[in-house]
């Protein structure tokens, strides 16, 4: 963990009053440094879709290496904010693919927050993950935060990036489908979220429109940091997902 001065933008490893707590991530030993830029583009796309996510920053390091950082959403004013993952709330084993599905996610969100609006936001996360091929969507990658008054809300999206998933499947299925998820399944899930079909269709189309811009935004925001081969792979997979959702 590092700490950021909001006034100067500088980072330090020394905790001081008034500094923001941030998490910094480095590529795994076998990963290309481009994974950091890809995750940053996904964060940008989340914001364009109106989905809350933490502030992020990309670092270009010596010898072609890279790192990424995100502001901790479970810290406010130097205090720890109570948080629990979907896995913790439900008792599900996040290491077991299919332990939960997106219907479980919606119902758990409604139960935890007692707010149908939060359930609708959970549906948005599902659409984004399907369109953008984030198939590492296990129950530990969703969470809830508690306010000072004891109310729970869906935490900002985190650990969202391109991932093929185990065997190419989503960790959580949508209405029984975990590979080729189409509009039929997403609209059925919208019913679980108590979202009118017309509203859900508009939301799906809006997120898909942003997904089609992935390569353009990656080249604009992080020129030369993601290989052409990877850009083609990601965009091709996104286009397949968007076609199914169309």
C-alpha positions in Angstrom: 0.0 0.0 0.0 1.2 3.6 -0.8 -0.1 7.0 0.2 -0.9 9.9 -2.1 -0.9 13.6 -1.5 -4.1 14.9 -3.2 -2.6 18.4 -3.6 0.7 17.4 -5.2 -0.1 14.0 -6.7 3.0 12.5 -5.2 3.2 9.1 -3.6 5.0 7.8 -0.5 5.2 4.6 1.4 5.0 6.6 4.7 1.5 6.9 6.2 0.8 10.5 7.3 -2.4 12.3 8.3 -4.3 13.7 5.3 -2.8 11.3 2.7 -5.0 9.0 0.6 -4.4 5.2 0.9 -3.8 3.6 -2.5 -3.1 0.0 -3.6 -0.4 -0.5 -6.2 -0.3 -3.6 -8.5 2.5 -5.0 -10.6 2.2 -7.6 -13.3 2.7 -11.2 -12.3 6.0 -12.8 -13.2 4.6 -14.4 -16.4 2.5 -11.3 -17.4 3.3 -8.6 -20.0 3.5 -5.1 -18.6 0.5 -4.2 -20.9 -1.9 -5.8 -18.3 -1.6 -2.6 -16.3 -2.6 -0.4 -19.2 -5.5 -2.7 -20.1 -6.9 -2.5 -16.5 -6.6 1.3 -16.7 -8.6 1.3 -20.0 -11.3 -0.9 -18.3 -11.5 1.6 -15.4 -12.0 4.4 -17.9 -14.7 2.4 -19.7 -16.4 1.7 -16.3 -16.7 5.5 -15.7 -18.0 6.1 -19.2 -20.7 3.5 -18.5 -21.6 5.4 -15.3 -20.3 2.6 -13.1 -18.5 3.7 -9.9 -14.9 2.7 -9.6 -11.9 4.1 -7.7 -9.5 6.7 -9.0 -6.7 5.0 -10.9 -3.2 5.8 -12.1 -0.8 4.1 -14.5 3.0 4.1 -14.0 5.6 3.5 -16.7 8.7 2.1 -15.0 12.3 1.6 -16.1 13.2 -1.3 -18.4 9.7 -1.4 -20.0 8.0 -2.4 -16.8 4.7 -0.9 -15.5 2.4 -0.7 -12.5 -1.1 0.5 -11.8 -2.6 2.0 -8.6 -6.1 2.5 -7.4 -7.4 4.6 -4.5 -8.7 2.4 -1.6 -12.5 2.8 -1.3 -12.4 1.1 2.2 -10.5 4.1 3.7 -12.1 7.5 4.5 -10.5 10.2 6.5 -7.9 7.8 7.7 -10.5 5.4 9.0 -11.3 1.9 7.8 -14.8 1.5 6.2 -16.5 -1.8 7.1 -16.6 -3.9 3.9 -17.6 -7.4 3.1 -17.3 -9.3 -0.2 -20.1 -11.1 -1.9 -18.3 -14.3 -1.0 -18.2 -13.3 2.7 -21.8 -12.2 2.8 -23.1 -15.5 1.2 -20.5 -17.9 2.6 -19.7 -19.0 -1.0 -16.3 -20.5 -1.9 -14.9 -18.0 -4.5 -12.3 -20.6 -5.6 -15.1 -22.8 -7.0 -16.4 -21.6 -10.4 -20.2 -21.6 -10.4 -20.5 -21.3 -6.6 -22.8 -18.4 -7.2 -24.5 -17.0 -10.3 -25.7 -13.5 -11.2 -29.2 -14.1 -9.9 -27.6 -14.9 -6.5 -25.6 -11.6 -6.8 -28.7 -9.6 -7.4 -30.6 -11.2 -4.6 -27.7 -10.9 -2.2 -27.3 -7.2 -3.1 -31.0 -6.6 -2.4 -30.8 -8.5 0.9 -27.6 -6.7 2.0 -28.6 -3.2 1.0 -32.4 -3.4 1.2 -32.4 -1.1 -1.8 -33.7 -2.0 -5.3 -31.5 0.7 -6.8 -28.4 -1.1 -5.6 -29.8 -4.3 -7.2 -30.1 -2.3 -10.5 -26.5 -1.3 -10.2 -25.5 -4.9 -9.7 -27.3 -5.7 -13.0 -25.1 -3.0 -14.7 -22.0 -4.8 -13.4 -23.3 -8.0 -15.0 -23.8 -6.4 -18.4 -20.4 -4.7 -18.3 -18.6 -8.0 -17.4 -20.3 -9.9 -20.2 -19.8 -7.2 -22.8 -16.1 -6.5 -21.9 -15.2 -10.2 -21.3 -14.3 -9.9 -17.7 -14.8 -13.6 -16.8 -12.9 -13.5 -13.6 -16.2 -12.5 -12.0 -16.1 -14.6 -8.9 -17.8 -13.7 -5.6 -14.7 -12.1 -4.0 -14.6 -9.5 -6.8 -17.8 -7.9 -5.7 -18.3 -6.2 -2.3 -20.4 -4.0 -0.1 -19.6 -1.0 2.1 -21.3 0.1 5.3 -22.0 3.8 6.0 -21.7 5.6 9.4 -25.4 5.1 9.8 -25.2 1.3 9.2 -26.5 1.2 5.7 -24.9 -1.0 3.1 -24.3 -0.1 -0.5 -22.6 -1.9 -3.4 -18.8 -1.0 -3.4 -17.2 0.6 -6.4 -16.1 -1.9 -9.1 -12.6 -3.3 -8.7 -10.3 -5.9 -10.3 -12.2 -5.4 -13.6 -10.2 -6.3 -16.7 -10.1 -8.6 -19.7 -10.0 -12.2 -18.7 -10.9 -15.4 -20.5 -12.0 -17.2 -17.3 -11.7 -20.9 -16.4 -12.0 -22.8 -19.7 -13.4 -19.6 -21.3 -16.4 -19.5 -19.0 -17.6 -16.8 -16.6 -17.1 -17.7 -13.0 -20.8 -16.7 -12.4 -23.4 -17.6 -15.0 -26.4 -15.6 -16.3 -29.6 -17.6 -16.2 -27.7 -20.8 -16.6 -25.4 -19.6 -19.4 -21.7 -19.0 -18.7 -20.1 -19.1 -22.2 -22.3 -17.5 -24.9 -24.5 -15.0 -22.9 -27.0 -13.3 -25.1 -29.6 -10.6 -24.8 -32.3 -13.2 -23.9 -30.4 -14.1 -20.8 -29.5 -10.5 -19.9 -33.2 -9.4 -20.2 -34.2 -12.4 -18.0 -31.7 -11.2 -15.5 -33.1 -7.7 -15.7 -36.4 -9.1 -14.6 -34.7 -10.4 -11.5 -33.4 -6.8 -11.0 -36.9 -5.4 -11.4 -35.7 -3.3 -14.3 -38.3 -2.8 -17.2 -37.3 -4.5 -20.4 -37.1 -1.2 -22.4 -34.8 0.3 -19.7 -32.6 -2.8 -19.6 -32.3 -2.9 -23.4 -31.2 0.8 -23.5 -28.6 0.0 -20.7 -27.3 -3.0 -22.6 -27.0 -0.9 -25.8 -25.2 1.9 -24.0 -22.6 -0.3 -22.4 -22.1 -2.2 -25.7 -21.5 1.1 -27.5 -18.7 1.9 -25.0 -17.2 -1.6 -25.4 -16.9 -1.1 -29.2 -14.6 1.8 -28.4 -12.0 -0.2 -26.4 -9.2 -0.1 -29.0 -9.8 3.5 -29.8 -9.6 4.5 -26.2 -6.6 2.3 -25.4 -4.6 3.8 -28.3 -5.6 7.4 -27.2 -5.0 7.0 -23.5 -2.1 4.6 -23.5 -0.4 4.8 -27.0 2.1 2.0 -27.7 1.6 0.4 -24.2 -0.6 -2.5 -25.4 0.5 -4.6 -28.3 -1.5 -4.7 -31.5 -1.9 -8.4 -31.1 -3.5 -8.0 -27.7 -5.7 -5.1 -28.9 -7.0 -7.3 -31.7 -7.6 -10.2 -29.3 -9.5 -8.1 -26.8 -11.5 -6.2 -29.3 -12.4 -9.4 -31.2 -13.7 -11.0 -28.1 -15.7 -7.9 -27.2 -17.2 -7.8 -30.6 -18.3 -11.4 -30.2 -20.0 -10.6 -26.9 -21.6 -7.5 -28.2 -23.0 -9.4 -31.2 -24.6 -11.9 -28.8 -26.1 -9.1 -26.7 -27.4 -7.3 -29.8 
